[in-house]
Amino acid sequence: MTTDRPNAEKNLKDFLEKHGKEGFLKLLLRNYLYELAMYYLHSGTHKPIVTEDTGYQFYVDGDGRSYRPEQIAKFKKDLKLECLRKAGQIVDKIRSLGILQDLDKDVLNNPKVVELIQEAFESIVKPEGV
């Protein structure tokens, strides 16, 4: 489905009115984390159980059996939910650092803000409660 610029701008404006900057950032981060995870899973950077190409590694288990389409769909759905949870943790951290309200300004040129955002991303890979 394609859309023209005025319609896209209206859709974005409606989304921001309904969900705010926080909702937009959460959605953006969820999609980013999901794509990053899928890229990792399809890459050859980790030692695979099977030695075929990376597409094969994603769709075939260690015993050479193909995953059923519903298993793959469930995995992707679960991954998106986990990415949404992690995105929420990042947004919570950014909010707690007091920089969420300023993200629409040119704050990313401020090294302190960049450091705080990096800290927020790093916080999601630490075990909970640490």
Buried (B, 14 or more C-beta within 10 A) or exposed (E): EEEEEEEEEEEEEEEEEEEEBBEBBBBEBBBEBBEEBBEEBEEEEEEBEEEEEBEEBBBBEEEEEEBEEEEEEEEEEEBBEBBBEBBBBBBBBBBEBEBBEBBEEEBEEEEEBEEBBEEBBEBBEEEEEE
